[in-house]
Every structure is written in C-alpha cells, then in structure tokens.
Amino acid sequence: MASLSHALSSPQYILPPPALIRRQALAPRRHLRRRAPAAAISAAIQWNRKPQLAGETPRVVVVTSGKGGVGKTTTTANVGLSLARFGFAVVAVDADAGLRNLDLLLGLENRVNYTAVEVLNGDCRLDQALVRDRRCPSLELLCISKPRSKLPLGFGAKALTWVVDALRSRPSGPPHFVLIDCPAGIDAGFITAIAPANEAVLVTTPDITALRDADRVTGLLECDGIRDIKMIVNRVRTDLIRGEDMMSVLDVQEMLGLALLGVIPEDSEVIKSTNRGYPLVLNKPPTIAGLAFEQAAWRLVEQDTMTAVMVEEEPRKKGFFSFFGG
Amino acid sequence: MAISGDLKAFGTFASSCPKHPLRPALSSSKVQLGRFLNGVSKDLRITPKWPYLVPRTSGTAQNNHQCFGIERSKLSSATINQDAEGFFLNAINMNFFDRLSLAWRILFPTRTARRNSNARIAKQRLKMILFSDRCAVSDEARQKIVRNIIEVFSEFVEIDSQDKVQLNVSTDPDLGMAYSVTVPVRRVKPEYQDSEEDYKGKITGITYKDTGEPSDTVDVTFDFFIPNEK
C-alpha cells in the first residue's frame, strides 16, 4: 500500500490506478518516456491519468442486490460520481418507481422538477428531466417518478428501455455510462430495472442473509441474459474478520463465485455524508470508503476485477515469545 | 461456577489489546466497582465469547453472585461495559492459576474453538442454504426424472413396482446436494444376467495352513467353483 499512502499525502485526489500496484503495462498516452515495469513508483507522479474505457459505449450497468439496505444507492451515487470525476459522462437513473433515494444521496432533491414519467407522457423533454450536478458537471440524475404522485402502474420494462434508448440517441451524444439503481427485492421493480442493462454490479455484505439473496439474484440475472456480473462487498469489518466472527471476502467470493469489483470497508463517514447530501468520494481528505469506491469505479471502467486479499487469519504460532512479541 | 451470558465486548477488548488482556481491565473495573455493585440485583448471566471456556473458579465466588445485576434486554454500551466488568470481577475472584489458564485459552484458542468460530459456522450454514436453494427441483422435473429413470432401468432389470420408485433430494456435507433414486428390482433381465459359466474355474476361497512351526513348505488350499452340470 505504499503508493496509496503516497497518494494520500499529495494534494491531488485522483488515485493512481490499482494497475500501478499490479505493475501492468498500459497504453502509452501523453507520456514522454515509456514506463518500464521497474519504474512503477515514479509513474505515480502522473496525476492526470484516466482509466481507459473498455467495452462499447454507452455501458448500461445495473446496481442491484436483492436484499435491501446493503448499500446499492450509496454505491450508485459514489461510483457514479467517481466516474464523472474521471471525466466520463454518466447518467444515474433511480429505477425505484415508488420510493426515491438517489437524489437525497447526491444532494439534488430540491432540483428534481421533472421525472421520466413526465417525459413519457410528453409533458417535458428528456434533457429537462436530467438534473445536472453543479459540483461535477458530467453527472446527471434521472428519477422515475415523483413520490407524492399515485403509484405509476404504467412504468415497466419497456418504458425504461425506451428511456435508455432515448439517452443513447440524444442530440448531445450518448453518455459513457448509464448506472441504474435497482430497487430492493425481486419483483416487478427489479425486473423493470434489469431490462435495459448489459452488465450488473451486485452489492452485498458479508453476512449470511445478504449472501443468500445475492445468490438468488445472480440466478435471476443469468436467466435474464446478463452474464457479466461483478460483485462489490460492502460494509466489511476487518476486525470482525480477524476475530473470525464475520466471513472474509475470500469466503464470500468462494461461495458466490463472482468476480470481485471492490471491497468497501465499514465507514461511519457514509452516514455523515448521506445526512449532509455530500457524496463520500468528494470528501477532502478522502476516507477509506471513498478511496475504495474510487478504486472500484476504476476497475469498472477498465472491466477489471480484483482478487481478495486474505486477512491475517493464520493461527498464531503457539510459542512463549509470541505472547510478548505478537 | 460457570459463567453464562453475552460477552462480545470482552471479545473486542481482548482483540484490541492482546498482550495484557486482564491487567488494564482489572484496574478499570476496580474504579467502577462501586457504581457497578449499586446496580439492581438480578441474575447475572455472562457467557464468554468462546463457549468452550468454562473457567473453574473456587467456591468463594458463589456468594458474590447475587450482587451483580445486569438486565439482558438492555444492551447499550454501558451495560456491555458492565458485562465485561462483571466478567473481570469474577476473574478477580479466581485464583491465579485459573486466571492464567483462562488467559492462555483465550489467547491461543484450540483447534475446536477455531472450528466453532462464528465465521466457520456461518460459512457451513450458507453452503447448505445455497445448495438447497440452487438445486430445488420442481415437481414436474421430479416426475420426468422418475419416468426417465424407470425407462432406462427397464432395459436391464425388471422393476418390482413402478409406484415404489422414489427420488430423494438430500444435502450431504461432503457431496453437497445428493439426488438418490430408489428402484426396487425383481430380477435382472436374462440377457444381462451373470451366467454361471463365467465363474467356472474361478477361485472362491484360499486357506493357508499354518502350524506355527518354521518349515520350508507352505500349505495352501484353493477352492474352485465348478458349476453344476444341469
């Protein structure tokens, strides 16, 4: 983690990518000297490195989990904002037709005037319904419906697919990413949200209830045709893992069999930032959860995965001196 | 005296200061001892985090039992601290060697303790649950499986009764999900039966005669199978 501490001490808050830690050779872009693998540490000085977009644009990603409360909306907001800070055009869609939360997390709840239901009815244009964030202009928010209106029974999978196609063919150009925040559960709202998506990010926590639901959701996603499913493990407490009270991320990966996009540690900053309406990744200095979200966003862009590191679980060698030295 | 109750605070306490688990706790517990003993007297039930640990304390600890009062329903951080202090108060009343052995068992847990750790239990439960969720087969599929199996078996054997063929789905710790089909068989069809001719000349038994005396010879008797000529 030497490069991470290096980044923390610097004024810039765009992380050097995890690729540097892995010493992967990347395509030479605006570097005058070619980076040799041995010069990985000196390469950390290049501040304006952006991740390379892999896959076709726009990339439609659904953030789902099955169980509620594991951090889907938080993940959507923070990963979306990280992507926007990297310079990509991101549209975040809150696909929950009844209860709306993504606007609260981004701090944009006062600025949502029009929603997708009104666009479908023809009351307004699509760009009027997209709320642009002032702090980070590449991010736009689209909500499905106003919570005080009657339950929009008409909003189904076809409607959301139409909205995503309209985004794709809008005059100002398609966005690079469309992040769809899925509602909890596996009923009609879920089916609506996964309809237009090509990829899925499954958010889960390391406890047994969330993992069971995540497994069910994986089965449903694969039935629907979404094969590219990556996992983010949220709310990880390394102290409990070390004390063998919580399943480690390796266990989770083994049980679910999904590629790992990121591991987000439990951070009280998440609650504080939600309350303020100021997303976590914009914090200066960055918090551990914010850094983890940025790394996960980087891996999402490059369609990369990580391997979980085993927390020190080996039983301590029984010996007289280990009692003192540790 | 067996201590039984909920002692997560002690667990985290121990993990944060692994070197001297008892010493700082003892000093803090002495300070708050007065406040603690003024509490309402109810049943004290504290289990250590490691269920296998049952410290053997002397009999003098018994009379202090009633003074400790902790209500199990309220688990605020104050009561968790009191839980830990109660444990340590009991620890004070143990003699030195009991405390030492308790500390040793906490710091160096035995293999059975690691096997019963919460993470491992959770992993086992999750494995079972995932297997049963993933492999839950519908009724229609069951009927089809049974029918296909009856068809396949009928080629080789005569099935006793088709209604008695059963499909059982069970979870096995080694195999995971195990499907077993029970087929009652009346007899094997004649063309597939093992004929006795194949066994002609095969050895069915070997006896080795050993009198116990060292000798240069070995006495072995071979029994051969000769089918009855019909």
Interface residues (C-beta under 8 A of the other chain):
Chain A: D207 I208 L211 R212 D215 R216 G219 D239 I241 R242 G243 E244 D245 M246 M247 S248 D251 M255 P315 R316 K318 F323 F324 G326
Chain B: G11 T12 S15 P18 K19 L107 F108 P109 R114 S117 N118 A119 R120 A122 K123 R125 L126 K127 I129 L130 D133 R134
